[in-house]
């Protein structure tokens, strides 16, 4: 993939400090990505941010234990923990003039539990193996004709969908919604989250956005911020954007696809490309590593109960460990052709995925395949959704099954460390337990008079 670059390519604190002066920045929105991929921030006057850049910053160490709806998954003696502000992450903050966004990472005990730090470790591992890594993401999302207040008043039931005229790839909504799309794309460009393209997807309110490729660390930040910015942009226009894997029975499943390509660090040549226009041995080993890792590593890209509602017949989502050249029904859709186009698209993750974790899983398992020179199963040329290769086996069908398998996995511990695996599997089991306690109206309608 041919990559685009950040608007402000700073690599040191001195360069960042000079940028703040040159751009007349007044406020810095500094924060960390939590375990769910949510950006947790503080708005700092620029002089205070400069002080933290020089002397160090801190943030409460609760973020690895933070769950949806602001509930912690464990009661602990939480304290402030040292953080490092990453100068390479700086970009314009699109909601406030003369402001920037800056990402930090823990540097104490919580670093081993941070998805962004986990991904950085895999990028360093790739560099040591002689590869630069490029990445991009595609997301499907649903626009609802609701506000947070109206959705809450409806108890999140019977939510109205925006753009009832929308149909997959139809030119109607790009015409009727042209002002929204034009303003949205300009907004993301101003935020330095460039779109490759946007199109209509499956049914009312459903859009797909593909982000432009970048070096992988920036691409993962792009993806996480894309979700935040899309939600906020929509709320400002009295809409809501949903990235749930399965919003309702009436809506399609939504994908969030990480895409990776490797380049040789010494020559700059595309490592997945073969001279005959096919894929290289490196690409085949990478594919094999990802596929063999899927059964043990599924919580890293499907981390909540709703994620697994998408893996059912009737959805486009793949459900097994398969690969194919250009095949949209496979877990890995491999694009061959020219060197700049050659890439591996991971189609199992839903739109709810944490991009840093999904990229870390994909890259870590793929590099493992290259190191061990694993051979992939045969290419799938037919429908791949239900095909199970006997040497890999089926994938977990529930969050609990996936988390317990990851908890037992030697491969997961070797790739990502025992502390992360134990922590993350425990968080997923906690989430499953909470959700299994809940009984909704559908269950009551189905069983109240029958059992």
C-alpha positions in Angstrom: 0.0 0.0 0.0 1.2 3.5 -0.7 1.0 5.5 2.5 0.0 9.0 3.3 1.8 10.9 6.1 0.7 12.8 9.1 0.3 16.6 8.6 2.7 17.3 11.4 5.6 14.8 11.4 7.2 15.4 14.8 9.3 12.8 16.5 10.8 14.6 19.5 9.5 16.7 22.3 11.7 19.6 21.0 10.0 19.4 17.6 6.6 19.2 19.3 7.3 22.3 21.4 8.3 24.2 18.2 5.1 23.1 16.5 3.0 24.4 19.4 4.6 27.8 19.0 4.5 27.9 15.2 0.8 27.0 15.1 -0.1 29.3 18.0 -1.7 26.4 19.9 -3.6 27.4 23.0 -5.0 24.0 24.3 -3.8 20.4 24.2 -6.3 17.6 24.4 -4.0 14.9 26.0 -5.2 11.4 26.8 -4.8 7.7 26.6 -6.8 4.9 24.8 -8.4 2.5 27.3 -8.8 -1.2 26.9 -12.0 -0.7 24.8 -10.3 1.8 22.5 -12.0 4.8 24.0 -9.9 8.0 24.2 -9.8 9.3 27.8 -8.5 12.8 27.8 -7.8 16.1 29.7 -7.9 19.6 28.2 -4.7 21.3 29.1 -3.6 24.9 28.6 -0.6 24.8 26.3 1.8 26.1 29.0 0.7 23.3 31.4 1.1 20.8 28.5 4.6 22.1 27.9 5.4 21.5 31.6 4.2 18.0 31.4 6.2 17.4 28.2 9.4 18.5 30.0 8.8 17.0 33.4 6.5 14.0 32.7 2.7 13.5 33.0 0.5 11.1 34.9 -3.0 9.5 34.6 -5.0 7.3 36.9 -4.1 3.6 36.4 -7.8 2.7 36.3 -8.0 2.7 32.5 -7.0 -1.0 32.0 -9.9 -1.9 34.3 -12.5 0.6 32.9 -15.5 -0.9 31.2 -18.6 0.4 29.3 -20.9 2.8 31.1 -18.1 4.0 33.4 -17.9 0.9 35.6 -14.6 -0.6 36.7 -14.1 -4.3 36.4 -12.1 -4.6 39.6 -11.9 -2.7 42.9 -8.3 -1.7 43.4 -6.3 1.1 45.2 -6.1 3.2 42.1 -3.3 5.7 41.8 -1.7 8.1 39.3 0.8 6.4 37.0 3.6 8.0 34.9 2.8 8.5 31.3 4.7 9.5 28.2 3.3 12.0 25.8 4.0 10.7 22.3 5.2 13.6 20.0 4.6 11.5 16.9 0.8 11.4 17.7 0.1 15.1 17.5 -2.7 16.2 15.1 -5.2 19.0 14.8 -8.2 18.9 17.2 -11.2 19.4 15.0 -13.7 20.7 17.5 -11.8 23.7 18.8 -9.6 26.3 17.1 -5.9 26.6 18.0 -6.0 23.2 19.7 -4.3 19.8 19.1 -4.8 16.2 20.2 -1.9 14.3 21.8 -1.8 10.6 22.7 0.0 9.3 25.8 1.0 5.8 27.0 1.6 4.4 30.4 5.3 3.8 31.2 4.8 2.0 34.6 3.1 -1.3 35.5 0.1 -0.6 33.3 2.2 -0.5 30.1 2.0 -4.2 29.8 -1.8 -3.9 29.7 -2.1 -1.1 27.2 -3.3 -2.1 23.7 -1.4 0.8 22.1 1.9 -0.2 23.8 1.2 -3.9 22.8 0.9 -2.8 19.2 4.1 -0.7 19.5 5.9 -3.9 20.6 4.8 -5.8 17.6 5.9 -3.0 15.3 9.3 -3.0 16.9 9.4 -6.8 16.4 8.6 -6.4 12.7 11.4 -3.8 12.4 13.9 -6.2 14.0 12.8 -8.8 11.4 13.5 -6.3 8.6 9.9 -5.1 7.9 8.2 -1.7 7.9 4.4 -2.1 8.4 1.7 -0.1 6.7 -2.0 -0.3 7.8 -5.4 1.0 7.0 -9.0 0.3 8.2 -12.5 0.1 6.7 -15.5 0.7 8.9 -19.2 0.2 8.4 -21.5 2.2 10.6 -25.2 3.1 11.1 -26.5 6.6 11.3 -29.5 6.9 13.6 -32.1 9.7 13.4 -31.7 10.1 17.2 -29.8 12.1 19.8 -28.3 10.7 23.0 -31.2 12.2 24.9 -33.9 10.7 22.6 -32.3 7.3 22.5 -32.1 7.3 26.3 -35.8 8.4 26.6 -36.7 5.4 24.4 -34.6 3.1 26.6 -32.5 2.4 23.4 -35.5 0.5 21.9 -37.2 1.3 18.6 -34.5 3.7 17.5 -35.2 5.5 14.2 -32.7 5.1 11.4 -31.4 8.0 9.3 -31.6 7.9 5.5 -34.3 5.4 4.9 -33.6 5.8 1.1 -30.1 4.4 1.5 -29.3 1.1 -0.3 -25.9 -0.6 -0.8 -23.7 1.3 -3.3 -26.8 3.2 -4.5 -26.1 6.7 -5.8 -29.3 8.0 -4.1 -28.0 8.8 -0.6 -24.6 10.2 -1.9 -26.9 12.6 -3.8 -29.6 13.3 -1.1 -27.0 13.4 1.7 -24.3 15.2 -0.3 -24.0 18.2 2.1 -23.6 15.8 5.1 -20.9 13.7 3.3 -19.0 16.7 2.0 -18.9 18.4 5.4 -18.0 15.0 7.1 -15.1 14.3 4.8 -13.7 17.9 5.1 -14.1 17.6 8.9 -12.0 14.4 9.0 -9.4 15.9 6.6 -9.1 18.9 8.9 -8.6 16.4 11.8 -5.8 14.7 9.8 -7.8 11.5 9.5 -8.0 11.2 5.7 -10.7 9.1 4.0 -9.7 7.0 1.1 -13.4 6.8 0.1 -16.9 6.6 1.5 -19.9 4.8 0.1 -23.4 3.6 0.8 -23.7 0.2 2.4 -26.3 -2.4 3.4 -29.6 -0.6 3.9 -31.0 2.5 5.7 -28.4 4.6 7.5 -25.5 2.3 6.7 -22.3 3.8 5.3 -18.8 2.5 4.8 -15.6 4.6 5.2 -12.2 3.4 4.1 -9.2 5.3 5.6 -6.0 6.1 3.7 -3.0 3.8 4.5 -0.3 5.1 6.9 2.6 3.6 8.9 0.8 1.2 11.3 1.1 3.2 14.6 -0.5 6.2 12.9 -3.1 4.0 11.1 -4.3 2.5 14.4 -4.6 5.9 16.0 -6.5 7.0 12.8 -9.0 4.2 13.2 -9.7 4.8 16.9 -10.1 8.6 16.4 -12.2 8.0 13.3 -14.8 6.3 15.5 -14.7 9.0 18.1 -14.9 11.8 15.6 -17.7 10.2 13.6 -19.8 9.9 16.7 -19.1 13.5 17.8 -19.7 14.9 14.3 -23.0 13.1 14.1 -24.2 14.2 17.6 -23.5 17.8 16.5 -26.0 17.3 13.7 -28.6 15.6 15.9 -27.8 12.1 14.7 -26.0 9.2 16.3 -23.4 6.9 14.7 -23.4 3.2 15.8 -20.4 1.0 15.5 -22.0 -2.0 17.3 -21.3 -5.2 15.5 -25.0 -6.0 15.4 -27.2 -3.0 16.3 -30.5 -4.9 16.1 -32.3 -7.7 14.3 -33.4 -5.2 11.6 -29.9 -3.9 10.9 -27.0 -5.6 9.1 -23.8 -6.7 10.9 -21.1 -4.1 10.7 -17.5 -4.9 9.9 -14.3 -3.0 11.0 -11.5 -4.5 8.9 -7.8 -3.9 9.7 -5.6 -4.1 6.6 -1.8 -4.7 6.7 1.1 -4.8 4.2 4.8 -5.2 4.9 7.8 -3.6 3.1 11.4 -4.6 3.3 13.2 -2.0 5.5 16.4 -2.2 3.4 15.0 -1.9 -0.1 11.5 -0.5 0.4 10.0 -3.2 -1.8 6.6 -4.7 -1.1 7.2 -7.9 0.9 3.8 -9.5 0.1 4.1 -9.1 -3.7 5.5 -11.7 -6.0 7.2 -10.9 -9.3 4.5 -12.9 -11.2 1.8 -10.7 -9.8 0.8 -13.2 -7.1 1.7 -13.3 -3.5 5.2 -14.0 -2.0 6.3 -16.7 0.4 6.4 -14.1 3.1 2.8 -13.3 2.5 1.8 -17.0 2.7 3.7 -17.4 6.0 1.9 -14.3 7.3 -1.5 -15.6 6.3 -0.7 -19.0 7.9 0.3 -17.3 11.2 -2.9 -15.3 11.4 -5.1 -18.2 10.6 -3.5 -20.5 13.1 -3.7 -17.8 15.7 -7.3 -17.1 15.3 -8.9 -19.7 17.6 -6.7 -18.6 20.6 -6.7 -14.9 20.0 -10.3 -14.1 19.1 -11.0 -11.8 22.1 -8.4 -9.4 20.8 -10.7 -8.4 17.9 -14.1 -9.5 19.2 -14.2 -8.4 22.8 -17.8 -8.1 23.8 -21.0 -10.2 23.7 -22.5 -8.2 20.9 -19.4 -9.0 18.7 -20.5 -12.6 18.4 -24.1 -11.8 17.3 -22.6 -10.8 13.9 -21.2 -14.3 13.3 -24.5 -15.9 12.3 -26.0 -17.0 8.9 -27.6 -14.1 7.1 -24.6 -11.7 7.7 -21.8 -11.2 5.2 -19.3 -11.8 8.0 -16.9 -14.7 7.7 -17.1 -17.2 10.5 -14.1 -19.5 10.1 -10.3 -19.4 9.5 -10.0 -19.2 5.7 -8.2 -17.1 3.1 -8.7 -16.3 -0.5 -7.4 -14.0 -3.3 -10.1 -11.3 -3.5 -12.6 -13.5 -1.7 -15.0 -11.5 0.5 -16.4 -14.5 2.3 -13.0 -15.4 3.8 -11.5 -14.3 7.1 -8.5 -13.0 5.2 -9.1 -11.4 1.9 -5.8 -11.1 0.1 -5.3 -8.5 -2.6 -2.6 -9.3 -5.1 -1.7 -7.4 -8.3 0.6 -4.5 -8.3 3.2 -4.0 -5.5 1.5 -0.9 -4.1 -1.9 -2.7 -3.9 -0.7 -6.0 -2.4 -2.2 -6.4 1.1 -4.1 -8.6 3.6 -7.5 -7.5 4.8 -8.8 -9.1 8.0 -12.6 -9.4 7.6 -13.5 -11.1 10.9 -13.5 -8.0 13.2 -16.7 -6.0 13.6 -17.0 -2.3 13.6 -16.8 -2.5 17.5 -13.2 -3.7 17.4 -10.4 -1.9 19.3 -8.1 -1.0 16.3 -4.9 -1.2 18.4 -5.7 -4.7 19.7 -6.9 -6.0 16.3 -3.8 -4.7 14.5 -1.6 -6.1 17.3 -3.2 -9.5 17.0 -3.0 -9.6 13.2 0.6 -8.4 13.1 1.8 -10.5 16.0 0.3 -13.7 14.7 1.4 -13.0 11.1 5.0 -12.4 12.2 4.9 -15.6 14.1 3.9 -17.4 10.9 6.9 -15.8 9.1 9.3 -16.7 11.9 8.1 -20.3 11.9 7.6 -20.5 8.1 4.1 -21.8 8.6 2.2 -23.0 5.5 -1.4 -21.8 5.1 -4.3 -24.2 4.3 -5.4 -24.3 0.7 -6.8 -21.1 -0.8 -10.6 -20.9 -0.6 -12.0 -20.2 -4.0 -15.7 -21.0 -3.1 -17.8 -19.6 -0.3 -15.7 -19.6 2.8 -18.0 -18.6 5.6 -18.6 -22.2 7.0 -15.4 -23.9 5.8 -13.4 -25.3 8.7 -9.9 -26.5 8.0 -9.2 -29.6 10.1 -5.6 -28.5 11.1 -7.0 -25.2 12.5 -10.5 -26.1 13.7 -13.6 -24.0 14.3 -13.5 -20.6 15.9 -15.2 -19.8 19.3 -18.8 -18.8 18.9 -19.2 -16.9 22.2 -17.2 -14.4 24.2 -16.9 -16.8 27.1 -15.6 -19.6 25.0 -13.1 -17.3 23.3 -11.8 -15.8 26.5 -11.4 -19.1 28.3 -9.5 -20.5 25.3 -7.2 -17.4 25.2 -6.7 -17.8 28.9 -5.4 -21.3 28.4 -3.3 -20.5 25.3 0.5 -20.9 25.3 0.6 -19.2 21.9 -1.2 -16.1 23.3 1.2 -15.9 26.2 4.3 -16.3 24.0 3.1 -13.5 21.7 1.6 -11.0 24.1 2.8 -11.8 27.6 1.2 -13.6 30.5 0.2 -10.4 32.3 -1.8 -9.0 29.3 -3.4 -12.4 28.5 -4.5 -13.0 32.1 -5.8 -9.4 32.5 -7.6 -9.2 29.2 -9.2 -12.7 29.3 -10.4 -11.9 32.8 -12.0 -8.6 31.6 -13.8 -10.5 28.8 -15.1 -13.1 31.2 -16.3 -10.4 33.5 -18.2 -8.7 30.6 -19.7 -12.1 29.6 -20.9 -12.7 33.2 -22.5 -9.3 33.4 -24.3 -9.7 30.1 -25.6 -13.2 30.9 -27.3 -11.9 34.0 -29.4 -9.6 31.8 -32.8 -10.7 30.5 -34.3 -8.6 27.8 -37.8 -8.2 26.3 -37.2 -10.7 23.5 -36.4 -13.5 25.9 -39.6 -12.7 27.9 -41.7 -12.7 24.7 -40.2 -16.0 23.6 -40.3 -18.0 26.8 -42.8 -16.4 29.3 -45.8 -18.4 28.1 -43.9 -21.4 26.8 -41.7 -22.8 29.6 
